[in-house]
Amino acid sequence: MSDSSDFMSEYYRNQAASKKYLDALLTLATPTVHDVVLDVGTGSGTVCFFLGERINRIYGIDPNRDLIVKRRKEAQELIDKREVLPHFNVTFLELAAEDVKEQFKQSYFDTVVCWGYVHHFRDLDKAMESIRHVCKPEGKLIVFDAFFPEPIRDFWELASTIHDPSTVRHHTYFEYMEMLRKNSFMPKLIYPFRHSMDLDKWLDTIKGEDEVVANDIRSRLPGKYDAWLEQAQQKGLRQTLREEILNLDEEKKVFITLRDLGSNRYEFTYDTFVLLATRNE
């Protein structure tokens, strides 16, 4: 039977690229065994599995049913194998951020975490109002995401959408600040980071054939990228996107720093952050 330290050591090994962000999450969340936490857009379940044995209860929500089914199975396997502490208490629910207030009582959560998910909100205002509703007064909101200044934002929104069609809208730093204040959250602390990715490895993680990806984007964002998709499919989405990234003008390249690794390989780097805000009365 693994103890907690063994489990977390293995978890860190599996999440090596995320370690600095998880360390920031732990510092900002200061979790206790009494806390009830909401993980909005649980995705791979990183926040749930990282905090789940440290707190009273955590709910991981995501509108993707397949992801939720998979996360439930993984959580049960951890419990069955006794690889977590007895108070590990995670519930995964198929639920959109916009509908949180319909599922949970007002002021129910000590902490709400949006881990790389704000740019997936279908309705930003409704999602944030719903999060505010279920967060306790003086409760914490922790956001991990990327931000892109205006010169690169629209292009990288396109690139992100090709990579993951559920992307809706990237935000600038100042838009994040306005979003928080508008919904009665006071920014307290922000940890800035630079995140680096191998360009071709990133392109390789695009899931699905071109036609499948294109149709998914058209169904989610009708008309927004139709012209680009039609033209790009002639050469291939990945190749077209690769060429456009490598041929960005100098102003845009400043904001996703490109580094030549040799042998026609490149690395790009962009700004990310982990932010703590608290809900005003």
VOPAGU-2260 file (C-alpha; in pm, 1 decimal, decimal comma):
REM VOPAGU-2260
SITE   aa  ch    i         X         Y         Z
SITE  MET   A    0       0,0       0,0       0,0
SITE  SER   A    1     140,1     341,6     -99,5
SITE  ASP   A    2     141,8     620,0     150,2
SITE  SER   A    3      50,0     976,5      55,7
SITE  SER   A    4     406,0    1082,4     -22,2
SITE  ASP   A    5     459,4     783,0    -254,4
SITE  PHE   A    6     135,3     856,7    -434,6
SITE  MET   A    7     220,0    1223,8    -484,0
SITE  SER   A    8     575,3    1144,8    -594,4
SITE  GLU   A    9     437,4     921,0    -866,0
SITE  TYR   A   10     179,2    1182,0    -954,0
SITE  TYR   A   11     449,3    1446,1    -988,1
SITE  ARG   A   12     649,6    1216,3   -1216,2
SITE  ASN   A   13     346,1    1173,7   -1439,7
SITE  GLN   A   14     276,6    1547,9   -1434,3
SITE  ALA   A   15     634,0    1673,8   -1464,7
SITE  ALA   A   16     547,9    1951,3   -1709,2
SITE  SER   A   17     280,5    2079,8   -1469,1
SITE  LYS   A   18     479,3    2065,3   -1146,9
SITE  LYS   A   19     546,1    2438,3   -1121,3
SITE  TYR   A   20     176,0    2510,6   -1173,3
SITE  LEU   A   21      66,5    2248,9    -920,5
SITE  ASP   A   22     309,7    2390,1    -666,6
SITE  ALA   A   23     151,7    2731,6    -722,6
SITE  LEU   A   24    -196,5    2581,1    -683,6
SITE  LEU   A   25    -100,7    2422,6    -353,6
SITE  THR   A   26      49,7    2748,9    -225,3
SITE  LEU   A   27    -252,6    2957,5    -321,7
SITE  ALA   A   28    -524,8    2707,8    -226,2
SITE  THR   A   29    -377,0    2629,3     120,3
SITE  PRO   A   30    -613,3    2328,5     132,5
SITE  THR   A   31    -744,5    2190,4     462,2
SITE  VAL   A   32    -938,9    1872,9     542,4
SITE  HIS   A   33   -1248,6    2090,0     594,1
SITE  ASP   A   34   -1254,8    2247,7     245,7
SITE  VAL   A   35   -1513,3    2179,7     -23,1
SITE  VAL   A   36   -1373,9    2258,6    -368,3
SITE  LEU   A   37   -1516,7    2290,9    -719,1
SITE  ASP   A   38   -1294,6    2202,2   -1015,5
SITE  VAL   A   39   -1450,9    2371,2   -1320,4
SITE  GLY   A   40   -1368,8    2199,3   -1649,0
SITE  THR   A   41   -1191,7    1906,8   -1486,0
SITE  GLY   A   42   -1053,9    1773,1   -1816,7
SITE  SER   A   43    -773,5    1529,1   -1731,8
SITE  GLY   A   44    -869,5    1544,6   -1363,4
SITE  THR   A   45    -539,6    1702,7   -1257,4
SITE  VAL   A   46    -686,5    1927,7    -988,1
SITE  CYS   A   47    -918,3    1659,0    -849,4
SITE  PHE   A   48    -647,0    1397,1    -818,9
SITE  PHE   A   49    -396,9    1648,2    -682,9
SITE  LEU   A   50    -621,4    1801,0    -415,6
SITE  GLY   A   51    -861,5    1512,0    -359,9
SITE  GLU   A   52    -676,6    1352,2     -69,3
SITE  ARG   A   53    -603,3    1685,2     100,1
SITE  ILE   A   54    -955,8    1820,5     144,4
SITE  ASN   A   55   -1304,8    1725,8     260,7
SITE  ARG   A   56   -1466,4    1695,3     -83,0
SITE  ILE   A   57   -1402,7    1804,1    -440,6
SITE  TYR   A   58   -1641,6    1809,7    -734,8
SITE  GLY   A   59   -1493,6    1789,0   -1083,1
SITE  ILE   A   60   -1730,8    1911,0   -1352,7
SITE  ASP   A   61   -1701,9    1902,8   -1730,1
SITE  PRO   A   62   -1961,3    1913,0   -2010,8
SITE  ASN   A   63   -1778,7    1631,1   -2193,5
SITE  ARG   A   64   -1955,7    1310,8   -2093,2
SITE  ASP   A   65   -1677,9    1081,1   -2217,2
SITE  LEU   A   66   -1420,4    1260,3   -2001,2
SITE  ILE   A   67   -1641,4    1235,5   -1694,3
SITE  VAL   A   68   -1698,2     862,2   -1742,7
SITE  LYS   A   69   -1322,4     808,9   -1775,1
SITE  ARG   A   70   -1239,6    1016,4   -1467,6
SITE  ARG   A   71   -1496,5     828,9   -1256,6
SITE  LYS   A   72   -1335,4     500,4   -1353,6
SITE  GLU   A   73    -986,3     627,7   -1271,0
SITE  ALA   A   74   -1096,9     757,8    -931,1
SITE  GLN   A   75   -1260,6     427,1    -843,2
SITE  GLU   A   76    -946,1     237,7    -943,3
SITE  LEU   A   77    -737,1     454,0    -709,0
SITE  ILE   A   78    -976,7     383,1    -424,4
SITE  ASP   A   79    -994,7      10,0    -499,3
SITE  LYS   A   80    -614,7     -15,2    -507,4
SITE  ARG   A   81    -593,0     185,8    -183,0
SITE  GLU   A   82    -349,7     427,6    -346,6
SITE  VAL   A   83    -512,9     727,6    -180,9
SITE  LEU   A   84    -588,5     818,3     176,8
SITE  PRO   A   85    -926,3     715,9     323,4
SITE  HIS   A   86   -1064,0    1071,0     309,1
SITE  PHE   A   87   -1008,1    1098,1     -69,4
SITE  ASN   A   88   -1350,9    1218,2    -177,4
SITE  VAL   A   89   -1402,0    1313,3    -542,6
SITE  THR   A   90   -1725,9    1335,8    -738,5
SITE  PHE   A   91   -1720,4    1382,6   -1116,1
SITE  LEU   A   92   -2028,4    1537,1   -1277,2
SITE  GLU   A   93   -2125,8    1603,0   -1638,1
SITE  LEU   A   94   -2199,6    1972,8   -1601,9
SITE  ALA   A   95   -2116,5    2299,3   -1777,8
SITE  ALA   A   96   -1973,3    2594,9   -1587,1
SITE  GLU   A   97   -2274,9    2801,9   -1687,0
SITE  ASP   A   98   -2507,5    2561,0   -1499,6
SITE  VAL   A   99   -2318,4    2536,1   -1170,0
SITE  LYS   A  100   -2564,9    2752,8    -978,0
SITE  GLU   A  101   -2849,2    2519,3   -1076,4
SITE  GLN   A  102   -2667,1    2218,3    -927,3
SITE  PHE   A  103   -2518,6    2354,9    -603,9
SITE  LYS   A  104   -2640,7    2570,4    -318,5
SITE  GLN   A  105   -2541,9    2933,7    -291,4
SITE  SER   A  106   -2207,1    2994,1    -114,9
SITE  TYR   A  107   -2135,5    2620,4    -105,3
SITE  PHE   A  108   -1766,2    2611,9    -199,6
SITE  ASP   A  109   -1461,6    2728,5      -7,8
SITE  THR   A  110   -1255,1    2730,7    -328,2
SITE  VAL   A  111   -1335,7    2726,4    -699,2
SITE  VAL   A  112   -1059,7    2630,2    -943,0
SITE  CYS   A  113   -1065,9    2698,4   -1318,4
SITE  TRP   A  114    -762,4    2505,7   -1441,9
SITE  GLY   A  115    -688,1    2594,8   -1802,9
SITE  TYR   A  116   -1056,7    2627,2   -1876,7
SITE  VAL   A  117   -1177,8    2988,3   -1881,4
SITE  HIS   A  118   -1105,1    3008,8   -2255,6
SITE  HIS   A  119   -1355,8    2722,6   -2302,6
SITE  PHE   A  120   -1651,5    2903,4   -2141,1
SITE  ARG   A  121   -1936,4    2918,9   -2392,3
SITE  ASP   A  122   -2095,6    3213,0   -2210,0
SITE  LEU   A  123   -1833,0    3395,0   -2002,0
SITE  ASP   A  124   -2075,3    3622,8   -1816,3
SITE  LYS   A  125   -2313,5    3340,6   -1723,7
SITE  ALA   A  126   -2029,3    3108,8   -1619,2
SITE  MET   A  127   -1865,8    3369,0   -1396,7
SITE  GLU   A  128   -2196,4    3473,6   -1239,2
SITE  SER   A  129   -2266,7    3108,0   -1165,5
SITE  ILE   A  130   -1923,5    3060,2   -1009,0
SITE  ARG   A  131   -1968,3    3373,0    -796,9
SITE  HIS   A  132   -2306,2    3239,5    -678,9
SITE  VAL   A  133   -2164,1    2912,0    -542,9
SITE  CYS   A  134   -1840,9    3053,7    -396,2
SITE  LYS   A  135   -1852,7    3153,0     -30,2
SITE  PRO   A  136   -1800,1    3518,0      65,4
SITE  GLU   A  137   -1423,5    3555,7     108,8
SITE  GLY   A  138   -1391,1    3220,6     -67,1
SITE  LYS   A  139   -1112,2    3163,3    -317,8
SITE  LEU   A  140   -1112,1    3156,0    -694,9
SITE  ILE   A  141    -795,5    3014,1    -850,6
SITE  VAL   A  142    -743,0    3048,1   -1225,4
SITE  PHE   A  143    -470,6    2885,7   -1431,5
SITE  ASP   A  144    -463,1    2986,9   -1796,7
SITE  ALA   A  145    -268,8    3158,0   -2071,8
SITE  PHE   A  146    -313,1    3519,0   -2173,1
SITE  PHE   A  147    -229,9    3675,7   -2505,0
SITE  PRO   A  148    -181,2    4047,9   -2577,7
SITE  GLU   A  149    -393,0    4199,9   -2854,3
SITE  PRO   A  150    -139,0    4164,7   -3139,6
SITE  ILE   A  151    -132,9    3784,0   -3109,2
SITE  ARG   A  152    -464,7    3705,9   -2938,7
SITE  ASP   A  153    -687,5    3653,1   -3245,6
SITE  PHE   A  154    -431,2    3442,7   -3428,7
SITE  TRP   A  155    -361,4    3225,2   -3126,8
SITE  GLU   A  156    -732,6    3186,4   -3070,8
SITE  LEU   A  157    -748,8    3034,0   -3420,1
SITE  ALA   A  158    -444,0    2813,6   -3351,9
SITE  SER   A  159    -591,7    2695,6   -3021,9
SITE  THR   A  160    -924,5    2618,8   -3185,9
SITE  ILE   A  161    -758,1    2399,6   -3448,1
SITE  HIS   A  162    -574,9    2224,3   -3164,3
SITE  ASP   A  163    -892,5    2193,1   -2955,2
SITE  PRO   A  164   -1225,7    2287,4   -3119,3
SITE  SER   A  165   -1385,9    2350,1   -2779,5
SITE  THR   A  166   -1177,7    2669,7   -2747,5
SITE  VAL   A  167   -1402,4    2974,6   -2748,4
SITE  ARG   A  168   -1214,1    3287,2   -2650,5
SITE  HIS   A  169    -867,6    3374,6   -2521,2
SITE  HIS   A  170    -839,2    3679,9   -2299,6
SITE  THR   A  171    -581,1    3947,4   -2240,7
SITE  TYR   A  172    -444,0    4013,4   -1892,9
SITE  PHE   A  173    -659,6    4324,9   -1854,5
SITE  GLU   A  174    -972,3    4137,0   -1964,4
SITE  TYR   A  175    -907,5    3884,2   -1687,5
SITE  MET   A  176    -882,9    4162,1   -1431,8
SITE  GLU   A  177   -1204,4    4321,3   -1554,4
SITE  MET   A  178   -1381,9    3983,6   -1559,1
SITE  LEU   A  179   -1288,9    3922,5   -1195,0
SITE  ARG   A  180   -1389,0    4264,7   -1066,3
SITE  LYS   A  181   -1715,5    4259,5   -1262,1
SITE  ASN   A  182   -1809,7    3942,1   -1075,2
SITE  SER   A  183   -1707,1    4062,5    -728,3
SITE  PHE   A  184   -1373,0    3881,4    -716,1
SITE  MET   A  185   -1073,8    4077,5    -589,5
SITE  PRO   A  186    -737,4    3973,9    -739,5
SITE  LYS   A  187    -491,7    3900,3    -458,9
SITE  LEU   A  188    -185,4    3732,2    -606,7
SITE  ILE   A  189     -62,2    3618,6    -945,7
SITE  TYR   A  190     226,6    3387,9   -1032,9
SITE  PRO   A  191     342,8    3448,5   -1391,4
SITE  PHE   A  192     511,3    3175,1   -1593,6
SITE  ARG   A  193     647,8    3115,7   -1941,0
SITE  HIS   A  194     528,4    2790,6   -2098,1
SITE  SER   A  195     732,1    2623,9   -2373,7
SITE  MET   A  196     612,9    2364,3   -2626,6
SITE  ASP   A  197     778,2    2176,3   -2910,4
SITE  LEU   A  198     587,9    2296,6   -3216,6
SITE  ASP   A  199     564,7    1965,1   -3399,7
SITE  LYS   A  200     480,0    1767,0   -3087,1
SITE  TRP   A  201     203,5    2017,6   -3017,6
SITE  LEU   A  202      71,1    1983,3   -3373,0
SITE  ASP   A  203      85,0    1604,0   -3343,0
SITE  THR   A  204    -156,4    1616,0   -3049,4
SITE  ILE   A  205    -432,7    1757,2   -3271,8
SITE  LYS   A  206    -690,9    1479,4   -3259,6
SITE  GLY   A  207    -874,1    1356,7   -3567,8
SITE  GLU   A  208    -849,7    1378,7   -3943,7
SITE  ASP   A  209    -872,5    1723,5   -4102,4
SITE  GLU   A  210   -1234,5    1683,7   -4207,5
SITE  VAL   A  211   -1339,6    1571,7   -3859,3
SITE  VAL   A  212   -1160,8    1864,5   -3692,0
SITE  ALA   A  213   -1299,8    2111,9   -3947,1
SITE  ASN   A  214   -1658,1    1989,0   -3908,8
SITE  ASP   A  215   -1629,9    2003,9   -3529,8
SITE  ILE   A  216   -1513,3    2365,6   -3545,4
SITE  ARG   A  217   -1784,6    2460,8   -3795,9
SITE  SER   A  218   -2053,8    2310,7   -3572,9
SITE  ARG   A  219   -1927,8    2488,9   -3261,6
SITE  LEU   A  220   -1835,3    2822,5   -3422,0
SITE  PRO   A  221   -2043,7    2848,0   -3739,8
SITE  GLY   A  222   -1896,3    3092,1   -3989,2
SITE  LYS   A  223   -1605,4    3208,7   -3773,4
SITE  TYR   A  224   -1324,9    3007,9   -3935,1
SITE  ASP   A  225   -1498,4    2857,2   -4238,7
SITE  ALA   A  226   -1288,6    3046,5   -4496,6
SITE  TRP   A  227    -959,8    2956,1   -4325,9
SITE  LEU   A  228   -1060,5    2591,8   -4291,5
SITE  GLU   A  229   -1161,8    2559,6   -4655,0
SITE  GLN   A  230    -829,9    2698,1   -4773,4
SITE  ALA   A  231    -615,1    2516,1   -4516,8
SITE  GLN   A  232    -763,8    2174,6   -4587,4
SITE  GLN   A  233    -606,8    2180,7   -4934,6
SITE  LYS   A  234    -258,3    2162,9   -4781,8
SITE  GLY   A  235    -356,2    2016,4   -4446,1
SITE  LEU   A  236    -455,7    2187,7   -4123,5
SITE  ARG   A  237    -138,8    2098,7   -3936,1
SITE  GLN   A  238     100,8    2197,7   -4213,5
SITE  THR   A  239     -84,9    2522,1   -4283,7
SITE  LEU   A  240     -88,3    2615,5   -3917,5
SITE  ARG   A  241     279,8    2528,0   -3880,5
SITE  GLU   A  242     375,5    2752,9   -4171,0
SITE  GLU   A  243     164,9    3040,7   -4043,1
SITE  ILE   A  244     323,8    3020,3   -3696,9
SITE  LEU   A  245     675,0    3015,3   -3841,4
SITE  ASN   A  246     592,3    3308,4   -4070,2
SITE  LEU   A  247     430,0    3538,9   -3816,0
SITE  ASP   A  248     533,3    3900,8   -3841,1
SITE  GLU   A  249     788,2    4032,4   -3593,2
SITE  GLU   A  250     530,9    4198,6   -3366,8
SITE  LYS   A  251     339,3    3874,0   -3316,0
SITE  LYS   A  252     654,2    3664,9   -3273,7
SITE  VAL   A  253     745,2    3872,1   -2969,1
SITE  PHE   A  254     447,5    3728,3   -2784,0
SITE  ILE   A  255     501,1    3360,0   -2869,4
SITE  THR   A  256     877,6    3349,1   -2873,6
SITE  LEU   A  257    1003,5    3105,8   -3138,5
SITE  ARG   A  258    1332,6    2924,4   -3089,9
SITE  ASP   A  259    1507,6    2727,1   -3364,4
SITE  LEU   A  260    1610,8    2388,1   -3223,8
SITE  GLY   A  261    1783,8    2279,5   -3545,0
SITE  SER   A  262    1686,4    2005,0   -3791,1
SITE  ASN   A  263    1370,8    2203,0   -3881,2
SITE  ARG   A  264    1239,5    2179,5   -3525,8
SITE  TYR   A  265    1108,9    2475,4   -3329,8
SITE  GLU   A  266     992,2    2561,8   -2980,1
SITE  PHE   A  267     735,7    2829,0   -2899,4
SITE  THR   A  268     686,6    2998,3   -2563,2
SITE  TYR   A  269     392,2    3198,6   -2431,5
SITE  ASP   A  270     269,7    3356,8   -2106,4
SITE  THR   A  271      67,1    3168,3   -1848,5
SITE  PHE   A  272     -33,3    3244,6   -1491,1
SITE  VAL   A  273    -185,1    3102,2   -1175,8
SITE  LEU   A  274    -401,2    3364,6   -1007,7
SITE  LEU   A  275    -573,0    3390,0    -671,0
SITE  ALA   A  276    -878,5    3609,0    -615,9
SITE  THR   A  277   -1128,1    3622,1    -329,9
SITE  ARG   A  278   -1499,8    3685,3    -348,7
SITE  ASN   A  279   -1618,8    4010,7    -199,3
SITE  GLU   A  280   -1934,8    4017,3       6,3
